[in-house]
Amino acid sequence: MAFCRYLYTTNQLERLAEEVKRRTKVVGAFCSQAAVEKLLYLVLRQLHEAWRARRLRGFAEIHMESYHADWTH
């Protein structure tokens, strides 16, 4: 019996993989491992800035104080 392995990912991970793939296709060949690491760092930094600036719907109305347990009792 053959078993299929599935890799479950989120949309953000898929977006990251597609962005790295798109950027590496443009370069073609890297001169060193440091160049690959720099490209990966710059892609991660750009996506981090984009995701950090995003506003999630419905979270502006939530007050985090109401979700914390009352530890005084």
PQR file of N, CA, C, O and H, with PARSE charges and radii, in Angstrom:
ATOM      1  N   MET A   1       0.842  -1.185   0.000 -0.4000 1.5000
ATOM      2  CA  MET A   1       0.000   0.000   0.000 -0.0000 2.0000
ATOM      3  C   MET A   1       0.886   1.248   0.000  0.5500 1.7000
ATOM      4  O   MET A   1       1.790   1.376   0.826 -0.5500 1.4000
ATOM      5  N   ALA A   2       0.632   2.126  -0.893 -0.4000 1.5000
ATOM      6  CA  ALA A   2       1.422   3.356  -0.991 -0.0000 2.0000
ATOM      7  C   ALA A   2       0.781   4.458  -0.154  0.5500 1.7000
ATOM      8  O   ALA A   2      -0.437   4.640  -0.142 -0.5500 1.4000
ATOM      9  H   ALA A   2      -0.102   2.022  -1.564  0.4000 1.0000
ATOM     10  N   PHE A   3       1.632   5.168   0.529 -0.4000 1.5000
ATOM     11  CA  PHE A   3       1.154   6.287   1.334 -0.0000 2.0000
ATOM     12  C   PHE A   3       1.528   7.594   0.650  0.5500 1.7000
ATOM     13  O   PHE A   3       2.649   7.757   0.168 -0.5500 1.4000
ATOM     14  H   PHE A   3       2.621   5.020   0.519  0.4000 1.0000
ATOM     15  N   CYS A   4       0.608   8.491   0.614 -0.4000 1.5000
ATOM     16  CA  CYS A   4       0.866   9.817   0.057 -0.0000 2.0000
ATOM     17  C   CYS A   4       1.182  10.766   1.200  0.5500 1.7000
ATOM     18  O   CYS A   4       0.493  10.783   2.221 -0.5500 1.4000
ATOM     19  H   CYS A   4      -0.303   8.359   1.005  0.4000 1.0000
ATOM     20  N   ARG A   5       2.201  11.531   1.022 -0.4000 1.5000
ATOM     21  CA  ARG A   5       2.542  12.534   2.027 -0.0000 2.0000
ATOM     22  C   ARG A   5       2.063  13.889   1.539  0.5500 1.7000
ATOM     23  O   ARG A   5       2.260  14.268   0.385 -0.5500 1.4000
ATOM     24  H   ARG A   5       2.760  11.518   0.194  0.4000 1.0000
ATOM     25  N   TYR A   6       1.439  14.592   2.442 -0.4000 1.5000
ATOM     26  CA  TYR A   6       0.928  15.920   2.128 -0.0000 2.0000
ATOM     27  C   TYR A   6       1.636  16.938   2.999  0.5500 1.7000
ATOM     28  O   TYR A   6       1.898  16.704   4.179 -0.5500 1.4000
ATOM     29  H   TYR A   6       1.280  14.284   3.380  0.4000 1.0000
ATOM     30  N   LEU A   7       1.931  18.043   2.407 -0.4000 1.5000
ATOM     31  CA  LEU A   7       2.508  19.154   3.138 -0.0000 2.0000
ATOM     32  C   LEU A   7       1.436  20.228   3.230  0.5500 1.7000
ATOM     33  O   LEU A   7       1.043  20.821   2.226 -0.5500 1.4000
ATOM     34  H   LEU A   7       1.719  18.234   1.449  0.4000 1.0000
ATOM     35  N   TYR A   8       0.976  20.465   4.432 -0.4000 1.5000
ATOM     36  CA  TYR A   8      -0.052  21.474   4.630 -0.0000 2.0000
ATOM     37  C   TYR A   8       0.617  22.822   4.870  0.5500 1.7000
ATOM     38  O   TYR A   8       1.485  22.951   5.734 -0.5500 1.4000
ATOM     39  H   TYR A   8       1.296  19.984   5.248  0.4000 1.0000
ATOM     40  N   THR A   9       0.213  23.809   4.109 -0.4000 1.5000
ATOM     41  CA  THR A   9       0.802  25.132   4.240 -0.0000 2.0000
ATOM     42  C   THR A   9      -0.298  26.169   4.369  0.5500 1.7000
ATOM     43  O   THR A   9      -1.473  25.898   4.124 -0.5500 1.4000
ATOM     44  H   THR A   9      -0.491  23.704   3.406  0.4000 1.0000
ATOM     45  N   THR A  10       0.108  27.325   4.749 -0.4000 1.5000
ATOM     46  CA  THR A  10      -0.817  28.445   4.803 -0.0000 2.0000
ATOM     47  C   THR A  10      -0.616  29.302   3.568  0.5500 1.7000
ATOM     48  O   THR A  10       0.349  29.117   2.826 -0.5500 1.4000
ATOM     49  H   THR A  10       1.063  27.544   4.948  0.4000 1.0000
ATOM     50  N   ASN A  11      -1.500  30.214   3.352 -0.4000 1.5000
ATOM     51  CA  ASN A  11      -1.372  31.115   2.205 -0.0000 2.0000
ATOM     52  C   ASN A  11      -0.108  31.955   2.295  0.5500 1.7000
ATOM     53  O   ASN A  11       0.514  32.257   1.277 -0.5500 1.4000
ATOM     54  H   ASN A  11      -2.284  30.364   3.955  0.4000 1.0000
ATOM     55  N   GLN A  12       0.277  32.339   3.525 -0.4000 1.5000
ATOM     56  CA  GLN A  12       1.480  33.143   3.676 -0.0000 2.0000
ATOM     57  C   GLN A  12       2.731  32.361   3.297  0.5500 1.7000
ATOM     58  O   GLN A  12       3.635  32.911   2.669 -0.5500 1.4000
ATOM     59  H   GLN A  12      -0.228  32.094   4.352  0.4000 1.0000
ATOM     60  N   LEU A  13       2.795  31.089   3.669 -0.4000 1.5000
ATOM     61  CA  LEU A  13       3.948  30.278   3.290 -0.0000 2.0000
ATOM     62  C   LEU A  13       3.998  30.057   1.784  0.5500 1.7000
ATOM     63  O   LEU A  13       5.070  30.083   1.179 -0.5500 1.4000
ATOM     64  H   LEU A  13       2.060  30.641   4.179  0.4000 1.0000
ATOM     65  N   GLU A  14       2.845  29.842   1.190 -0.4000 1.5000
ATOM     66  CA  GLU A  14       2.800  29.679  -0.262 -0.0000 2.0000
ATOM     67  C   GLU A  14       3.214  30.963  -0.960  0.5500 1.7000
ATOM     68  O   GLU A  14       3.913  30.919  -1.972 -0.5500 1.4000
ATOM     69  H   GLU A  14       1.974  29.821   1.681  0.4000 1.0000
ATOM     70  N   ARG A  15       2.799  32.085  -0.442 -0.4000 1.5000
ATOM     71  CA  ARG A  15       3.176  33.379  -1.014 -0.0000 2.0000
ATOM     72  C   ARG A  15       4.683  33.587  -0.912  0.5500 1.7000
ATOM     73  O   ARG A  15       5.309  34.078  -1.851 -0.5500 1.4000
ATOM     74  H   ARG A  15       2.232  32.120   0.380  0.4000 1.0000
ATOM     75  N   LEU A  16       5.261  33.216   0.218 -0.4000 1.5000
ATOM     76  CA  LEU A  16       6.700  33.339   0.413 -0.0000 2.0000
ATOM     77  C   LEU A  16       7.451  32.466  -0.586  0.5500 1.7000
ATOM     78  O   LEU A  16       8.415  32.919  -1.205 -0.5500 1.4000
ATOM     79  H   LEU A  16       4.752  32.816   0.981  0.4000 1.0000
ATOM     80  N   ALA A  17       7.018  31.220  -0.746 -0.4000 1.5000
ATOM     81  CA  ALA A  17       7.685  30.316  -1.682 -0.0000 2.0000
ATOM     82  C   ALA A  17       7.586  30.838  -3.113  0.5500 1.7000
ATOM     83  O   ALA A  17       8.562  30.776  -3.861 -0.5500 1.4000
ATOM     84  H   ALA A  17       6.236  30.853  -0.244  0.4000 1.0000
ATOM     85  N   GLU A  18       6.436  31.345  -3.495 -0.4000 1.5000
ATOM     86  CA  GLU A  18       6.266  31.881  -4.857 -0.0000 2.0000
ATOM     87  C   GLU A  18       7.137  33.115  -5.076  0.5500 1.7000
ATOM     88  O   GLU A  18       7.702  33.292  -6.155 -0.5500 1.4000
ATOM     89  H   GLU A  18       5.643  31.395  -2.887  0.4000 1.0000
ATOM     90  N   GLU A  19       7.247  33.962  -4.064 -0.4000 1.5000
ATOM     91  CA  GLU A  19       8.052  35.176  -4.197 -0.0000 2.0000
ATOM     92  C   GLU A  19       9.532  34.833  -4.327  0.5500 1.7000
ATOM     93  O   GLU A  19      10.236  35.432  -5.141 -0.5500 1.4000
ATOM     94  H   GLU A  19       6.788  33.818  -3.187  0.4000 1.0000
ATOM     95  N   VAL A  20      10.008  33.883  -3.541 -0.4000 1.5000
ATOM     96  CA  VAL A  20      11.404  33.461  -3.634 -0.0000 2.0000
ATOM     97  C   VAL A  20      11.668  32.836  -5.006  0.5500 1.7000
ATOM     98  O   VAL A  20      12.696  33.105  -5.627 -0.5500 1.4000
ATOM     99  H   VAL A  20       9.437  33.397  -2.880  0.4000 1.0000
ATOM    100  N   LYS A  21      10.748  32.013  -5.468 -0.4000 1.5000
ATOM    101  CA  LYS A  21      10.891  31.372  -6.789 -0.0000 2.0000
ATOM    102  C   LYS A  21      10.938  32.429  -7.896  0.5500 1.7000
ATOM    103  O   LYS A  21      11.752  32.336  -8.815 -0.5500 1.4000
ATOM    104  H   LYS A  21       9.913  31.795  -4.963  0.4000 1.0000
ATOM    105  N   ARG A  22      10.068  33.424  -7.803 -0.4000 1.5000
ATOM    106  CA  ARG A  22      10.017  34.475  -8.824 -0.0000 2.0000
ATOM    107  C   ARG A  22      11.317  35.272  -8.852  0.5500 1.7000
ATOM    108  O   ARG A  22      11.838  35.586  -9.922 -0.5500 1.4000
ATOM    109  H   ARG A  22       9.407  33.499  -7.057  0.4000 1.0000
ATOM    110  N   ARG A  23      11.839  35.597  -7.663 -0.4000 1.5000
ATOM    111  CA  ARG A  23      13.064  36.393  -7.607 -0.0000 2.0000
ATOM    112  C   ARG A  23      14.288  35.617  -8.063  0.5500 1.7000
ATOM    113  O   ARG A  23      15.178  36.186  -8.696 -0.5500 1.4000
ATOM    114  H   ARG A  23      11.416  35.342  -6.794  0.4000 1.0000
ATOM    115  N   THR A  24      14.349  34.324  -7.753 -0.4000 1.5000
ATOM    116  CA  THR A  24      15.520  33.545  -8.160 -0.0000 2.0000
ATOM    117  C   THR A  24      15.516  33.261  -9.656  0.5500 1.7000
ATOM    118  O   THR A  24      16.580  33.088 -10.251 -0.5500 1.4000
ATOM    119  H   THR A  24      13.627  33.861  -7.239  0.4000 1.0000
ATOM    120  N   LYS A  25      14.337  33.209 -10.277 -0.4000 1.5000
ATOM    121  CA  LYS A  25      14.278  33.013 -11.730 -0.0000 2.0000
ATOM    122  C   LYS A  25      14.916  34.178 -12.472  0.5500 1.7000
ATOM    123  O   LYS A  25      15.545  33.984 -13.513 -0.5500 1.4000
ATOM    124  H   LYS A  25      13.472  33.350  -9.794  0.4000 1.0000
ATOM    125  N   VAL A  26      14.762  35.366 -11.954 -0.4000 1.5000
ATOM    126  CA  VAL A  26      15.308  36.561 -12.593 -0.0000 2.0000
ATOM    127  C   VAL A  26      16.831  36.532 -12.567  0.5500 1.7000
ATOM    128  O   VAL A  26      17.479  36.893 -13.549 -0.5500 1.4000
ATOM    129  H   VAL A  26      14.252  35.525 -11.108  0.4000 1.0000
ATOM    130  N   VAL A  27      17.399  36.101 -11.445 -0.4000 1.5000
ATOM    131  CA  VAL A  27      18.852  36.112 -11.286 -0.0000 2.0000
ATOM    132  C   VAL A  27      19.505  35.030 -12.140  0.5500 1.7000
ATOM    133  O   VAL A  27      20.500  35.293 -12.815 -0.5500 1.4000
ATOM    134  H   VAL A  27      16.872  35.807 -10.648  0.4000 1.0000
ATOM    135  N   GLY A  28      18.963  33.831 -12.118 -0.4000 1.5000
ATOM    136  CA  GLY A  28      19.527  32.751 -12.928 -0.0000 2.0000
ATOM    137  C   GLY A  28      20.638  32.002 -12.232  0.5500 1.7000
ATOM    138  O   GLY A  28      20.455  30.839 -11.874 -0.5500 1.4000
ATOM    139  H   GLY A  28      18.155  33.617 -11.569  0.4000 1.0000
ATOM    140  N   ALA A  29      21.791  32.630 -12.025 -0.4000 1.5000
ATOM    141  CA  ALA A  29      22.927  31.991 -11.359 -0.0000 2.0000
ATOM    142  C   ALA A  29      23.474  32.945 -10.299  0.5500 1.7000
ATOM    143  O   ALA A  29      23.615  34.146 -10.526 -0.5500 1.4000
ATOM    144  H   ALA A  29      21.940  33.575 -12.316  0.4000 1.0000
ATOM    145  N   PHE A  30      23.772  32.378  -9.152 -0.4000 1.5000
ATOM    146  CA  PHE A  30      24.317  33.181  -8.058 -0.0000 2.0000
ATOM    147  C   PHE A  30      25.822  32.986  -7.975  0.5500 1.7000
ATOM    148  O   PHE A  30      26.325  31.887  -8.211 -0.5500 1.4000
ATOM    149  H   PHE A  30      23.657  31.402  -8.967  0.4000 1.0000
ATOM    150  N   CYS A  31      26.535  34.045  -7.642 -0.4000 1.5000
ATOM    151  CA  CYS A  31      27.997  33.969  -7.599 -0.0000 2.0000
ATOM    152  C   CYS A  31      28.506  33.338  -6.310  0.5500 1.7000
ATOM    153  O   CYS A  31      29.621  32.817  -6.276 -0.5500 1.4000
ATOM    154  H   CYS A  31      26.126  34.938  -7.451  0.4000 1.0000
ATOM    155  N   SER A  32      27.705  33.376  -5.252 -0.4000 1.5000
ATOM    156  CA  SER A  32      28.131  32.791  -3.982 -0.0000 2.0000
ATOM    157  C   SER A  32      26.909  32.494  -3.116  0.5500 1.7000
ATOM    158  O   SER A  32      25.791  32.910  -3.417 -0.5500 1.4000
ATOM    159  H   SER A  32      26.799  33.799  -5.280  0.4000 1.0000
ATOM    160  N   GLN A  33      27.159  31.762  -2.032 -0.4000 1.5000
ATOM    161  CA  GLN A  33      26.080  31.469  -1.100 -0.0000 2.0000
ATOM    162  C   GLN A  33      25.620  32.752  -0.399  0.5500 1.7000
ATOM    163  O   GLN A  33      24.444  32.886  -0.061 -0.5500 1.4000
ATOM    164  H   GLN A  33      28.067  31.424  -1.787  0.4000 1.0000
ATOM    165  N   ALA A  34      26.525  33.675  -0.185 -0.4000 1.5000
ATOM    166  CA  ALA A  34      26.174  34.943   0.443 -0.0000 2.0000
ATOM    167  C   ALA A  34      25.165  35.719  -0.407  0.5500 1.7000
ATOM    168  O   ALA A  34      24.298  36.406   0.133 -0.5500 1.4000
ATOM    169  H   ALA A  34      27.480  33.566  -0.460  0.4000 1.0000
ATOM    170  N   ALA A  35      25.273  35.613  -1.708 -0.4000 1.5000
ATOM    171  CA  ALA A  35      24.334  36.291  -2.601 -0.0000 2.0000
ATOM    172  C   ALA A  35      22.941  35.695  -2.479  0.5500 1.7000
ATOM    173  O   ALA A  35      21.946  36.418  -2.513 -0.5500 1.4000
ATOM    174  H   ALA A  35      25.977  35.055  -2.147  0.4000 1.0000
ATOM    175  N   VAL A  36      22.870  34.373  -2.337 -0.4000 1.5000
ATOM    176  CA  VAL A  36      21.580  33.712  -2.149 -0.0000 2.0000
ATOM    177  C   VAL A  36      20.958  34.137  -0.823  0.5500 1.7000
ATOM    178  O   VAL A  36      19.766  34.435  -0.750 -0.5500 1.4000
ATOM    179  H   VAL A  36      23.679  33.786  -2.310  0.4000 1.0000
ATOM    180  N   GLU A  37      21.785  34.161   0.227 -0.4000 1.5000
ATOM    181  CA  GLU A  37      21.296  34.555   1.547 -0.0000 2.0000
ATOM    182  C   GLU A  37      20.815  35.996   1.550  0.5500 1.7000
ATOM    183  O   GLU A  37      19.814  36.317   2.191 -0.5500 1.4000
ATOM    184  H   GLU A  37      22.754  33.919   0.167  0.4000 1.0000
ATOM    185  N   LYS A  38      21.516  36.860   0.845 -0.4000 1.5000
ATOM    186  CA  LYS A  38      21.121  38.267   0.779 -0.0000 2.0000
ATOM    187  C   LYS A  38      19.786  38.424   0.064  0.5500 1.7000
ATOM    188  O   LYS A  38      18.927  39.185   0.508 -0.5500 1.4000
ATOM    189  H   LYS A  38      22.329  36.599   0.325  0.4000 1.0000
ATOM    190  N   LEU A  39      19.611  37.701  -1.050 -0.4000 1.5000
ATOM    191  CA  LEU A  39      18.341  37.758  -1.771 -0.0000 2.0000
ATOM    192  C   LEU A  39      17.198  37.253  -0.901  0.5500 1.7000
ATOM    193  O   LEU A  39      16.133  37.867  -0.847 -0.5500 1.4000
ATOM    194  H   LEU A  39      20.309  37.083  -1.410  0.4000 1.0000
ATOM    195  N   LEU A  40      17.421  36.136  -0.223 -0.4000 1.5000
ATOM    196  CA  LEU A  40      16.400  35.584   0.655 -0.0000 2.0000
ATOM    197  C   LEU A  40      16.064  36.562   1.785  0.5500 1.7000
ATOM    198  O   LEU A  40      14.893  36.749   2.116 -0.5500 1.4000
ATOM    199  H   LEU A  40      18.286  35.637  -0.267  0.4000 1.0000
ATOM    200  N   TYR A  41      17.081  37.182   2.371 -0.4000 1.5000
ATOM    201  CA  TYR A  41      16.862  38.172   3.418 -0.0000 2.0000
ATOM    202  C   TYR A  41      16.025  39.347   2.898  0.5500 1.7000
ATOM    203  O   TYR A  41      15.097  39.791   3.573 -0.5500 1.4000
ATOM    204  H   TYR A  41      18.032  37.030   2.101  0.4000 1.0000
ATOM    205  N   LEU A  42      16.344  39.843   1.724 -0.4000 1.5000
ATOM    206  CA  LEU A  42      15.621  40.986   1.184 -0.0000 2.0000
ATOM    207  C   LEU A  42      14.165  40.645   0.858  0.5500 1.7000
ATOM    208  O   LEU A  42      13.275  41.472   1.054 -0.5500 1.4000
ATOM    209  H   LEU A  42      17.098  39.483   1.175  0.4000 1.0000
ATOM    210  N   VAL A  43      13.922  39.433   0.363 -0.4000 1.5000
ATOM    211  CA  VAL A  43      12.548  39.004   0.091 -0.0000 2.0000
ATOM    212  C   VAL A  43      11.772  38.897   1.403  0.5500 1.7000
ATOM    213  O   VAL A  43      10.640  39.372   1.501 -0.5500 1.4000
ATOM    214  H   VAL A  43      14.645  38.761   0.204  0.4000 1.0000
ATOM    215  N   LEU A  44      12.386  38.271   2.412 -0.4000 1.5000
ATOM    216  CA  LEU A  44      11.723  38.138   3.713 -0.0000 2.0000
ATOM    217  C   LEU A  44      11.440  39.504   4.337  0.5500 1.7000
ATOM    218  O   LEU A  44      10.380  39.724   4.921 -0.5500 1.4000
ATOM    219  H   LEU A  44      13.305  37.885   2.333  0.4000 1.0000
ATOM    220  N   ARG A  45      12.385  40.400   4.207 -0.4000 1.5000
ATOM    221  CA  ARG A  45      12.210  41.741   4.776 -0.0000 2.0000
ATOM    222  C   ARG A  45      11.057  42.483   4.090  0.5500 1.7000
ATOM    223  O   ARG A  45      10.245  43.125   4.755 -0.5500 1.4000
ATOM    224  H   ARG A  45      13.246  40.222   3.731  0.4000 1.0000
ATOM    225  N   GLN A  46      10.994  42.390   2.764 -0.4000 1.5000
ATOM    226  CA  GLN A  46       9.935  43.066   2.022 -0.0000 2.0000
ATOM    227  C   GLN A  46       8.559  42.498   2.379  0.5500 1.7000
ATOM    228  O   GLN A  46       7.606  43.252   2.581 -0.5500 1.4000
ATOM    229  H   GLN A  46      11.654  41.867   2.224  0.4000 1.0000
ATOM    230  N   LEU A  47       8.460  41.176   2.456 -0.4000 1.5000
ATOM    231  CA  LEU A  47       7.184  40.566   2.811 -0.0000 2.0000
ATOM    232  C   LEU A  47       6.800  40.877   4.255  0.5500 1.7000
ATOM    233  O   LEU A  47       5.625  41.091   4.553 -0.5500 1.4000
ATOM    234  H   LEU A  47       9.234  40.564   2.292  0.4000 1.0000
ATOM    235  N   HIS A  48       7.779  40.903   5.148 -0.4000 1.5000
ATOM    236  CA  HIS A  48       7.506  41.254   6.540 -0.0000 2.0000
ATOM    237  C   HIS A  48       6.930  42.665   6.647  0.5500 1.7000
ATOM    238  O   HIS A  48       5.960  42.890   7.372 -0.5500 1.4000
ATOM    239  H   HIS A  48       8.734  40.730   4.906  0.4000 1.0000
ATOM    240  N   GLU A  49       7.519  43.600   5.935 -0.4000 1.5000
ATOM    241  CA  GLU A  49       7.025  44.983   5.953 -0.0000 2.0000
ATOM    242  C   GLU A  49       5.608  45.056   5.394  0.5500 1.7000
ATOM    243  O   GLU A  49       4.766  45.777   5.929 -0.5500 1.4000
ATOM    244  H   GLU A  49       8.306  43.417   5.346  0.4000 1.0000
ATOM    245  N   ALA A  50       5.345  44.323   4.334 -0.4000 1.5000
ATOM    246  CA  ALA A  50       4.003  44.335   3.745 -0.0000 2.0000
ATOM    247  C   ALA A  50       2.981  43.721   4.684  0.5500 1.7000
ATOM    248  O   ALA A  50       1.879  44.248   4.833 -0.5500 1.4000
ATOM    249  H   ALA A  50       6.030  43.737   3.900  0.4000 1.0000
ATOM    250  N   TRP A  51       3.337  42.608   5.321 -0.4000 1.5000
ATOM    251  CA  TRP A  51       2.395  41.940   6.230 -0.0000 2.0000
ATOM    252  C   TRP A  51       2.202  42.728   7.511  0.5500 1.7000
ATOM    253  O   TRP A  51       1.112  42.729   8.083 -0.5500 1.4000
ATOM    254  H   TRP A  51       4.233  42.180   5.200  0.4000 1.0000
ATOM    255  N   ARG A  52       3.252  43.402   7.966 -0.4000 1.5000
ATOM    256  CA  ARG A  52       3.156  44.183   9.196 -0.0000 2.0000
ATOM    257  C   ARG A  52       2.252  45.401   9.005  0.5500 1.7000
ATOM    258  O   ARG A  52       1.561  45.817   9.935 -0.5500 1.4000
ATOM    259  H   ARG A  52       4.138  43.401   7.502  0.4000 1.0000
ATOM    260  N   ALA A  53       2.259  45.964   7.816 -0.4000 1.5000
ATOM    261  CA  ALA A  53       1.456  47.154   7.534 -0.0000 2.0000
ATOM    262  C   ALA A  53      -0.010  46.813   7.282  0.5500 1.7000
ATOM    263  O   ALA A  53      -0.866  47.697   7.299 -0.5500 1.4000
ATOM    264  H   ALA A  53       2.821  45.626   7.061  0.4000 1.0000
ATOM    265  N   ARG A  54      -0.298  45.537   7.049 -0.4000 1.5000
ATOM    266  CA  ARG A  54      -1.674  45.121   6.767 -0.0000 2.0000
ATOM    267  C   ARG A  54      -2.546  45.216   7.993  0.5500 1.7000
ATOM    268  O   ARG A  54      -2.111  44.919   9.106 -0.5500 1.4000
ATOM    269  H   ARG A  54       0.397  44.819   7.036  0.4000 1.0000
ATOM    270  N   ARG A  55      -3.770  45.630   7.787 -0.4000 1.5000
ATOM    271  CA  ARG A  55      -4.745  45.658   8.877 -0.0000 2.0000
ATOM    272  C   ARG A  55      -5.689  44.492   8.691  0.5500 1.7000
ATOM    273  O   ARG A  55      -6.235  44.288   7.607 -0.5500 1.4000
ATOM    274  H   ARG A  55      -4.124  45.872   6.883  0.4000 1.0000
ATOM    275  N   LEU A  56      -5.875  43.743   9.730 -0.4000 1.5000
ATOM    276  CA  LEU A  56      -6.785  42.609   9.672 -0.0000 2.0000
ATOM    277  C   LEU A  56      -8.190  43.062  10.013  0.5500 1.7000
ATOM    278  O   LEU A  56      -8.403  43.806  10.971 -0.5500 1.4000
ATOM    279  H   LEU A  56      -5.431  43.909  10.611  0.4000 1.0000
ATOM    280  N   ARG A  57      -9.139  42.608   9.224 -0.4000 1.5000
ATOM    281  CA  ARG A  57     -10.525  43.011   9.444 -0.0000 2.0000
ATOM    282  C   ARG A  57     -11.052  42.468  10.766  0.5500 1.7000
ATOM    283  O   ARG A  57     -10.867  41.293  11.082 -0.5500 1.4000
ATOM    284  H   ARG A  57      -8.966  42.004   8.446  0.4000 1.0000
ATOM    285  N   GLY A  58     -11.710  43.331  11.534 -0.4000 1.5000
ATOM    286  CA  GLY A  58     -12.341  42.909  12.763 -0.0000 2.0000
ATOM    287  C   GLY A  58     -11.463  42.986  13.989  0.5500 1.7000
ATOM    288  O   GLY A  58     -11.975  42.895  15.105 -0.5500 1.4000
ATOM    289  H   GLY A  58     -11.860  44.285  11.277  0.4000 1.0000
ATOM    290  N   PHE A  59     -10.150  43.151  13.829 -0.4000 1.5000
ATOM    291  CA  PHE A  59      -9.269  43.174  14.981 -0.0000 2.0000
ATOM    292  C   PHE A  59      -9.153  44.558  15.616  0.5500 1.7000
ATOM    293  O   PHE A  59      -8.675  44.675  16.744 -0.5500 1.4000
ATOM    294  H   PHE A  59      -9.734  43.226  12.923  0.4000 1.0000
ATOM    295  N   ALA A  60      -9.567  45.579  14.931 -0.4000 1.5000
ATOM    296  CA  ALA A  60      -9.481  46.922  15.492 -0.0000 2.0000
ATOM    297  C   ALA A  60     -10.470  47.094  16.638  0.5500 1.7000
ATOM    298  O   ALA A  60     -10.234  47.893  17.545 -0.5500 1.4000
ATOM    299  H   ALA A  60      -9.955  45.483  14.015  0.4000 1.0000
ATOM    300  N   GLU A  61     -11.557  46.364  16.605 -0.4000 1.5000
ATOM    301  CA  GLU A  61     -12.583  46.508  17.635 -0.0000 2.0000
ATOM    302  C   GLU A  61     -12.295  45.687  18.881  0.5500 1.7000
ATOM    303  O   GLU A  61     -12.937  45.897  19.910 -0.5500 1.4000
ATOM    304  H   GLU A  61     -11.748  45.715  15.869  0.4000 1.0000
ATOM    305  N   ILE A  62     -11.366  44.775  18.820 -0.4000 1.5000
ATOM    306  CA  ILE A  62     -11.097  43.891  19.951 -0.0000 2.0000
ATOM    307  C   ILE A  62     -10.212  44.609  20.963  0.5500 1.7000
ATOM    308  O   ILE A  62      -9.198  45.213  20.617 -0.5500 1.4000
ATOM    309  H   ILE A  62     -10.844  44.605  17.984  0.4000 1.0000
ATOM    310  N   HIS A  63     -10.615  44.526  22.185 -0.4000 1.5000
ATOM    311  CA  HIS A  63      -9.805  45.051  23.287 -0.0000 2.0000
ATOM    312  C   HIS A  63      -9.157  43.861  23.969  0.5500 1.7000
ATOM    313  O   HIS A  63      -9.851  43.027  24.550 -0.5500 1.4000
ATOM    314  H   HIS A  63     -11.440  44.035  22.467  0.4000 1.0000
ATOM    315  N   MET A  64      -7.857  43.773  23.907 -0.4000 1.5000
ATOM    316  CA  MET A  64      -7.158  42.598  24.419 -0.0000 2.0000
ATOM    317  C   MET A  64      -7.327  42.437  25.928  0.5500 1.7000
ATOM    318  O   MET A  64      -7.216  41.320  26.434 -0.5500 1.4000
ATOM    319  H   MET A  64      -7.293  44.450  23.435  0.4000 1.0000
ATOM    320  N   GLU A  65      -7.591  43.513  26.658 -0.4000 1.5000
ATOM    321  CA  GLU A  65      -7.751  43.405  28.103 -0.0000 2.0000
ATOM    322  C   GLU A  65      -8.925  42.497  28.459  0.5500 1.7000
ATOM    323  O   GLU A  65      -8.888  41.816  29.484 -0.5500 1.4000
ATOM    324  H   GLU A  65      -7.682  44.420  26.247  0.4000 1.0000
ATOM    325  N   SER A  66      -9.958  42.480  27.634 -0.4000 1.5000
ATOM    326  CA  SER A  66     -11.126  41.674  27.944 -0.0000 2.0000
ATOM    327  C   SER A  66     -10.879  40.185  27.721  0.5500 1.7000
ATOM    328  O   SER A  66     -11.672  39.359  28.171 -0.5500 1.4000
ATOM    329  H   SER A  66      -9.988  43.033  26.802  0.4000 1.0000
ATOM    330  N   TYR A  67      -9.796  39.829  27.035 -0.4000 1.5000
ATOM    331  CA  TYR A  67      -9.502  38.427  26.760 -0.0000 2.0000
ATOM    332  C   TYR A  67      -8.545  37.807  27.751  0.5500 1.7000
ATOM    333  O   TYR A  67      -8.363  36.590  27.746 -0.5500 1.4000
ATOM    334  H   TYR A  67      -9.151  40.500  26.669  0.4000 1.0000
ATOM    335  N   HIS A  68      -7.921  38.617  28.611 -0.4000 1.5000
ATOM    336  CA  HIS A  68      -6.990  38.075  29.597 -0.0000 2.0000
ATOM    337  C   HIS A  68      -7.756  37.572  30.814  0.5500 1.7000
ATOM    338  O   HIS A  68      -8.747  38.169  31.237 -0.5500 1.4000
ATOM    339  H   HIS A  68      -8.069  39.606  28.615  0.4000 1.0000
ATOM    340  N   ALA A  69      -7.287  36.484  31.356 -0.4000 1.5000
ATOM    341  CA  ALA A  69      -7.921  35.919  32.544 -0.0000 2.0000
ATOM    342  C   ALA A  69      -7.668  36.820  33.731  0.5500 1.7000
ATOM    343  O   ALA A  69      -6.644  37.499  33.805 -0.5500 1.4000
ATOM    344  H   ALA A  69      -6.482  35.999  31.013  0.4000 1.0000
ATOM    345  N   ASP A  70      -8.589  36.821  34.639 -0.4000 1.5000
ATOM    346  CA  ASP A  70      -8.454  37.615  35.862 -0.0000 2.0000
ATOM    347  C   ASP A  70      -7.618  36.811  36.856  0.5500 1.7000
ATOM    348  O   ASP A  70      -8.118  35.854  37.448 -0.5500 1.4000
ATOM    349  H   ASP A  70      -9.420  36.269  34.579  0.4000 1.0000
ATOM    350  N   TRP A  71      -6.375  37.179  37.044 -0.4000 1.5000
ATOM    351  CA  TRP A  71      -5.459  36.430  37.899 -0.0000 2.0000
ATOM    352  C   TRP A  71      -5.517  36.891  39.339  0.5500 1.7000
ATOM    353  O   TRP A  71      -4.753  36.376  40.155 -0.5500 1.4000
ATOM    354  H   TRP A  71      -5.968  37.957  36.564  0.4000 1.0000
ATOM    355  N   THR A  72      -6.377  37.830  39.705 -0.4000 1.5000
ATOM    356  CA  THR A  72      -6.419  38.338  41.082 -0.0000 2.0000
ATOM    357  C   THR A  72      -7.183  37.422  42.007  0.5500 1.7000
ATOM    358  O   THR A  72      -7.043  37.547  43.224 -0.5500 1.4000
ATOM    359  H   THR A  72      -6.998  38.248  39.043  0.4000 1.0000
ATOM    360  N   HIS A  73      -7.991  36.500  41.491 -0.4000 1.5000
ATOM    361  CA  HIS A  73      -8.782  35.600  42.349 -0.0000 2.0000
ATOM    362  C   HIS A  73      -8.028  34.352  42.652  0.5500 1.7000
ATOM    363  O   HIS A  73      -8.535  33.480  43.359 -0.5500 1.4000
ATOM    364  H   HIS A  73      -8.106  36.399  40.503  0.4000 1.0000
TER
END
